[in-house]
Amino acid sequence: MTTPTFRPFAFGVTRAKHLPAQGCSYLSAEQALQPYPKRMTDKLLHWAQATPERTLYARRDAALGGDWRHLSFAQALQAARSIGQALLNRGLNAERPLVILSENSLEHAMLALGAMYAGVPFCAVSPAYSLVSQDFDKLRHVLDTLTPGLVYAADWQRYGRAIQAVVPAKTEIVLNALNTDAIHSIAANARSALLLTGFDSIVATQATPEVDAAMQATGPDSIVKFLFTSGSTKLPKAVINTQRMLCANQQQMLQSMPAVGLDPLVLVDWMPWNHTAGGNHNFFMPLYNGGTLYIDDGKPTPALLGETLRNLSEIAPTWYFNVPIGFEAIANAMQSNAALRRNFLSRVHQLFYAGAALAQPIWDSLYASAEHEYGERVVMTAGLGMTESGPFGLFVTTPHSKAGDLGLPAPGLELKLVPMGDKTEVRYRGPNITPGYWRNPEATQESFDSEGFFCSGDAVLWIDPNDMHQGLRFDGRIAEDFKLATGTFVSVGPLRGKIIAAGAPYVQDAVLTGLNLKEVGAMLFPTTALRGLSGLPAQASLAEVAASAPVQAWLQSLVNTLAQSATGSATRIARALILTTPPSIDLGEVTDKGSINQRAVLKQRDALVNALHDGSAPGIAKPQA
């Protein structure tokens, strides 16, 4: 068998130190963490001087006919100083931070940089809290927790209802453009004490030495931002992100993935900046390494996928991140789109997916496209982290990794492996770990053990118990496991992986049900390959696809196969159905790791879970004797 050829890619960490101890063990990289700056703004100053004209962030602009609007390093520094001065003029600080309600944009980026430059913490809030929610409970909780001194929204038309309902009176609101309708809407509202300001006036503020002095006064312990957890079972918590966290984490990434710093980094990225993957990992990567981030207004959804494919056909990234469903869509599109295949794969050093399972057929398709076009595979990589770890934590050590492999800890990060029943929890200690949750000392205390390790709740296994240098693999979330009515524990991670493997290439992910019930059920998120199996026309709905005879026959065969290998009630899928709506990032069904949030899916789809188990849901398959 011919060994596949991979595009050259160096893994920075390939060896580990493992120290067994009583009741636990400790794992770290052999490689030491190299020095990193005291503050991220040091990198902004450096690159603005070294490469002033290079684009830092870019986004398509309708006013330019859809062409890219660019923000260079020099322009970013100028905007940061002006905006930072405007924030200082308004007396903003950690007790009165900047809150950003809207999506990724150049204005959003400039505000974030300006706040960081002035030492004013900021928080990007999930747009869904304003645009999807009907009661605004989570948005209200966020604002109550932060007590903002300034709130930014891209436009009044979309965000005005939420602002009027939740933002405290006399709070200044910054909008991209003021118009008559916006002013009249505010004036007509009983809470008309809200103050409107245009973004242009903020960015036009004259900077003074005061803002430069404020930047110099920041240091490793200064708070840069707050990032809220998904809050699938409780109200979201505000994770404190310091300069030390962000700078150390970018250095850890650079040492784990040296290719990031080899040539001018280019990213094309859609991940929302209210999530740690988009807002920390990807947002700060070009700033730290002197690269460029093209803001992708697409998403891996039927309505917005075309924009992502358009961007990837035009801009060739050197490093690319996505979630499994996004990679599936790109892999499928490349099979028939030579221009996309040629441009997207032309210079990318690595593909990186979040901690969710990536089905092997998707890997194979990506590999096949690269081999067809360039005669070599592009390395597919993965790791593990969380909002509280900056987020980068673990990274694979070989191009031959498999779905679920996590690898070894980044330099400077120490892992504590703690047995928890029949699982092993991974805990973190290092400069990239949050000091805690803002204004929530109880949650902070509960999250750290007596040695100062952050308790992640993630379970891990050794890839090879006889070779620690291969590192760890994912074993699910400890809190995802549940008991049946019989008292039997269901280990979600391994069973979920078994379903995905047996259901390839048609199963993207699986959510297990059966808490306090007699049987285990499964709700399956399908891949787009299921459409081809159905034989229905492209315009058929996913519900029609799921109900089709070929798909139902396949589902029946799957549950029969799974039942044959079951060893008891905790490993036997007694009923299954196909989900006909994709997981929602806005509703928290996709975690900040990019994986499926089992608890959130079960909560959001509670009626369907009940229907699965009482037999009233359509399309249920049960094992046949």
N, C-alpha and C positions, 0 to 999 in steps of 0.2 A: 504493500500500500504506500502510495506516494505521500510524503510529509508535506502538508500545505505550506506555502510561502507567505509570510506576513510582511507587510510594509514595516520597515524598521521602526521599532519603538522600544525605548529603554524603560524598564521598571526600576524606580529608584530604591525601593525597599524590597529585598528578596530574602533577608535573613532576620531571625527574631531571637530574642532572649526570653526564656520561659523559666519562671521561678515558682515551683510548687510550694505551698504553705499549708498550714493546718486549716482545713475547711474551705480552701480556695486556692487559686494560683494567679500569677501575675505575668502579663505578656507585653513586650515592648519591642520596638525595632532596634536592631543593632546600630543603625545609623543615627547619629545625633542630629538634633534640630539646629540648623544654622541660624546666625543672628538675623533678626528682622527689625523693621523700623518701629519707633515708638508710637507712630500714628500713621494712618493711611494717607493723610494729607501730605506727608513727606514724599510719597510716591507721585501725587498730583503735581507737586512743585518740581520734582525731578523730571518727569516726562514733559511737563509744559516748557521746560528749558531745553531738554535734550531733543525732543521731537514735537515742537510747538504746532506744526501744521497737520500732524497725523490725527486722523479721526478717532475719537474716544467712543462716542455713541452716535448712531445714525438711525433715522426712521423715515419711512416713506411719508410724504406730505402731499395731501390732496391739492393744496395751493400751488404746488410745483408740478402738477400734472401726474402725481404718483411717483415722481423721482425722489431720490434719497436726500433728506436734509441732514447735514453733517454738523456735529459739534466737535471741534478739534480740542486737543489738550489745552492749548492756549486760551481758547474761548471758554472751556470748562472752568479753568482757573479764574478767569475774569468774572464769569457768572457766579462762581462760588464766593468770591470776595464781596460782590455786590449784594447777593442774596443774604450772605452771612451778616453783612452790615445791617440790612433791613431787619433781620431777626433780632439782632442785638438792640437796635433802636426801639424795638417793641418789648424788650425785656424778657424775651423767651429764655428758658432754661429747662433743667430736668423736671422741675415742678410744673412748668408751662411749656411743654414741647410742641413741635410741629407735627400735625397729623395729616397724612395724605390719603384721600379717599379713593382716588381714581387709578386707572390702569397705567402700565408702563408707557412712558413718553419721554421726550427730551426735556420737557418742563419738569416732570417728576424727577428725572436724573439731576437736573440743575438744582432743584430744591434740596434733594438729598445731599449733594455735594456742598451746597451752601450751609446747610445745617451742620454738617460734619466740620466744615472749616471754622465755623463760629463756636464750636463746642456745644451746640444745641441739639439734644437728642431728637430724633424723628421716628415716626412710625408709619409704615405703609399698611393700610387696612384692606382686607379683602373687599373688592368692589361689590361682591355678592351681598355683603352686609347692608349696603345701601340700595342695590338695584334689584335683588331677588327677594330679600326678606320683606315680609308684610308688617311684622310687629317691631322690627329694628332692635330686638332685644340684645343681640350680640354687639351691634354698633353702639347702643346705649352703654353696655357694659364696658366696651373699649374706652369710650370717652370719659365715663365715670372713673375708670382706673387711671387714665392719663391726665385728666384735666388740662386739655390743650390750650395753648395761648394763640394758636393760629391753625386754621383748617384750610386745606387746598382741595379743590375739585376741578376737573377739567372743564365742566360746563354746568350751568344751572339747570338746563332742561332735563338732564338725566339724574342729577344728584340733588336737585332742589327739594324734592319731597322728603328725602332722608334728612337733609340739613335742617329744614323747618321743624321736623318732628323731634330731632334729637340734639342738635348742637345747641349748647347753652346760649342764652341771650347775651348780647354784647361781645360775642366772639367774632373776631375778624375772619372773613371768608375770602380767600383768594381764588379767583376764577381766571381761566385763560383769556376770556374776552367778555367784557361787560356789554350788555345790550339793553335796549329799552324794555324788552319783555322780562328780563331778569330783574331789573330795578322795580318794575311794576309788580312783579310777583312778590318781591320782598315787602314793598310798601303796602300791598293788600293783605299781608299776613299779620295776624294779631301780634306775632312775636317779631315785629319789624325792627327790633333793636340790633339785629344782626348787621354787621358792617361789611360792605362789599369793597374789594380792592381788585384791580386788574393785575395779572401776572407781570405785564410789561412794566408797570410802575415799580414792582418789587425788584426785578432784574436790572432796572435802570438806576437803582440807588447808588449814590456815590460812596465808594469804599474809602475808609480812612485807616490810619495805622491801628485804630482800636481793634478792627477785625483781625489783623495780622497778629496782634498781641494776644487776642483770644485764642487763635489757632496755636500759637506757641505755648500757651498755658495748658493746652490739652496734653494728656499723656496716656500711658498704658491702661490706667484705670478709668479714664473718661468714658462715659456712656455715649456711644455713637447712635444707637437706635434701640427700639423695642420691636420684637417680632412676637406676634401672638400665636400660641399653639392652636391646633384645629378645634379643640373643644368639642369633641364628638360626644363625650358623655358628661362633661362638666363645662362650666363657662371657661372660655379661653384664658390662658395665663400669659402675662407679658414677660417674655424672656429678655433679660438684659444682655445686650451685645456691646462689649467694650472694645476699645482700640486694640488691646492686647489680643483678645479673641480673634478679631478679624485679620490682624496682621500675621499672627502666628499661624492661623489656618491657611492663609494664602501661601505662606512659606512652606507649610506642610504639604500643600498640594503641589507646589513647584518641585519639591524634592521627591515626592512620590511619582509625579508625572513630569520628568525633566523636559519632555517635548514641548510643554507649555511655554518654555522660555527660549526655545531654539531660534525661532524666527518671529516676525511680527504676528502675534496671535490674532485670529479672526474668528469671531463667534457669530452665529445666526441663531437667535434664541427667543422663544416665546414665553418661557416660564415666568409666572407672575412674581413681581417683586415683593408681594406680601408673604411669599413663601421663602424659606431659607435657601432652597436650591436656586431660585431665580434671583432673590434679593441680596444674598450674600455670596454664595459660591460663584455664580455667573456674573453678577453685577460688578463685583470687585476684582474679578480675574483680569480683565483688560486694564484696569487702573493700576493694579500691582505690577503687571508684566509689560506695560506699554503697548497694549493691543487695541483692538476695535471690536465693539459689540454692535451688531446690526439688530435692531429691535424688530422682531417678527410679529406682526399683528395677526398671524394665523394661529390656529390651534388644531390639535388632532381630533377635529369634529367634522362631520360631513359639510357643514356650512363654511368652515374656515380653513379646511385643509388646503384648498387651492392656493391660498395666499402663501402658505408655507412652501409649497412646491414651487411657486413662482419665485420666491426669494432664494431658495436653494438652487434653482436653475440659473440664477444671476450672480449670487455671491457664493464663492467657494470657501467654506470654513476650513480652518486648520485643526479645529477641535469641535466636537459636536455632542450635545447632550439632549436627551429626550426621554420620555417615558415609554414603556413597551408598546402601548397602543399607537404612539406616534411613529416609532420605528416600524411597526407593522404596516402602517399606511405608506410610509416612504418606500419600504421594501417592495410593496405591491406596485407602487407607481413606477419604480425604476425598471420593472420587468418589461414595460412597454414604452418607456419614455427615455430614449437614448440621451437626449440633451440634459435631462435631470441627472441621469446616471453619470454622465461624463463630467459635469461641472461639480456636483456634490462630492464625488469621490476623488477629485483631481489632486487635492493636496491635504486632505484630512489625515492627521496623525493617528487619531483614535476616535472611536465612538464610545460614549459613556451612557449607561442607562441607570436609572435609580433602582432602589433595592427590590422592586417588584420582580416577579418571575417574567423572564423573556422566553417565550416558547422557542424550542430548538428550530422549528421550520423557519422562523423569522431570522434567526442567526444564519441559517443555511442560505436563505434568499439574499441577505446582505452580502454574505461571502461570495455567492455566485455572481452577483452584479459586479463586485470589485474585481473578481478574477476574470470575468468576461471583458471588462473595460481596460484593466491595467495589469492583469496577470498576477495579481497578488491580493491577499485579503487585508482588510483594515482591521486592526485589533479592536475587539469588543471588550470593554472593561466595565467594572461595577465596583461597588463598595458599600459601606454602611455609615450612616451618620444621622444626625437629628438636629432640630433647631437649637438644642442646648449645647451642641458640640461645634457649632459654627458654620456649616454642618459637617465638613469633611472629617472622617474618622478612620475608616479602614479602606484598603484598596488592594485589589488582586495583584498577584505576583507573577503571572504568566499569561501569554496570549492564548493558552489552551484551557482557560477557565470555563466553567459551566454555569448554567443558571443557578443562582443561589449562593455561588462562591463570593466571599467577602474579602479574603486575603488577610493581610497583616495591618497593624496599627501604623498610622503615619508617624514620622519622627517626632519625638517629644510627647507623644500621647501614650499613657500607660493604661492598660486594660486590667481589670480585675475580673476573673472568671469565678462566679459563685454558684454552686449547686443550689437549685430551687426545685425540690422534688425530683422528678425524672428529667428536668431540663437544667441548662446552665445559663445564667444571666450574665451579660457583659456590662461592666461598669467602666466609667471613664474618669481619668484624672489627667489634667494637662493645661497648658496655657490657653487652649482654644475652648475650654469649658466655661459656660456661663457662671457668674457668681451667684445667680439665683433669679427669682421672679420679682418684678417691680411691685412694691407695695403688697407683697404676699409672703411674709416671713414664715408662715406655717407651711405653705407648699414648698418653700425653699428648704426648710429643715427636713421635711419628709423625703426630699429627693436625693439627699446626700447621706452616705453611710458614715460610720464613726471615723473612717480613715480619709474622708473627703472625696470619695469617689461618687460620681453621679450615677444613680441607678436608672438605667435606660429602659428596663422592661423588655428588651430584646433578648431572645434566646439564640445561642450559637452552638455549633458542633465543630470538631476538628474535621477539616477536609480529609486528612489522613492522620489518624492517631499516632502513626509511626514516623511522621515527618512534620514537625511543627512549622517548618519554614514555608509550607504551603498555606498555612493560616487557617482561617475559620470559614464556615459556611452558615447561612441563615437557618434558624430552626423555629421561626415564627415569633409571635409576641406571647409572652407568658400570660398576659391578661386576656388573650384571645381564647385560651383553653377554657372549656366549660364542662359541667357535669350533666349527664343524662339523669332522668328521673330515677334510674336504678342506682345512682351514685357513682357510675363509671365515668372516669375522666376521658374527654375527647381531646387529643393533642392535634390542634388545628394545623400547625405548620407542616408536619410530615404528610398528613392526609391531603391537605390542599395541593402539595407538590405532586403527590401520587395521581390526583385527578388531572392536573394540568398535563403531566407526562402521558397518561393514558388517553387523554382527549385530544392530543396534538394531531393535526394542526388547527383544530377547530375551537380550542378552549384557551382564552387569554388569561382568565383567572377564575377562582372559585371562592364563594363565600359559604361557610358551613353554618347550618342551623340545627336546632334541637335542644337548646338550653332548657333544662328541667322537663324535657319530653322523653319519650321512650326510644326515639329513633333519631339518627343523624340524617339531615337533609343537605342538599347542595343546590345553590343557585349559581349558574354558570354565566360569566361574561364571555361571549363568543368573539372569535376573530372574524375578520372579513371573509376568510376562506369559507365560512359557513354558507355565505351567499351562493358561491359556486356549487356547493353540494346540493343546495335546494333546487337548482335548475330553473329558478324563477327569473323573470326579467330584472334588470338593474333597478328599475323604479319601484320594485316591490318593497313594502315596509319590512322592518326587522321582525315584527310580529307575524307577518305572513311567512317570512323565511322560517322562523322557529316552528310554525305550525305545519309546514310542508311535510309530506310523507317521507321523503328521503332523510330529512333532518330528524324527524321523530324516530325513524328506524335507527339512525346512527345513535341518538341519545339512548334508546333502549339497549342497543348493543354495548354502549359505554357502561351503563349501570350494571348490566349483566357481567361484564368483564371485571369491574371493580368488586362486585359481590363475590366472585370466585376466589379472589385473593384476600378477602376479609378474614380476620381472625376472631372477630367478636363484634358486639354491638357498637363499640367505639370506633371501629374501622370499617363498618359496613354502611355504604350510602344506601339508605332505604327508599329515598325518593329524590328526584332531581328535576329541575326545570331550567330553561334558558331565559336569561334576562333580556328584555327587548329595549331597554334604555341603557346607555353607557354610564359608567361611574361618573359622578359629578364632582369636579374639583371645588366648585363654589359651595356645595353642600357638605364638604369635608369627607366625601367618599374616597378621595385620593389624598394620601398623607403628604407631608412635606418631604418624605423620602421618595414619593412617586409610586408607592405601593398602595394596594387596596386597603382601606381602613375598614376592617371587618365589622367593628362595632357601629361605625357610622352607617354603613350599608344596611345593617340589621335594623338600626333605629329608623332610618329614612324609609325603609321598605317593610315596615312592621306588618302592614296588612297583607302583603304578599307572602311573608314568612308564615303567617297564620293560615293563609289560603293553601300554601304548599303542604302544611301538615294536616289540615282538615280535609284535604282532597278537592277543594273547590277551585283551585287555580287551573287554568288550561295548560295542556302540554306536559303534564307530570308523567315521568317514567319511573317505574318501580322494577326491581329485579324480578326476573321470572325464574321459577324453579327449574 
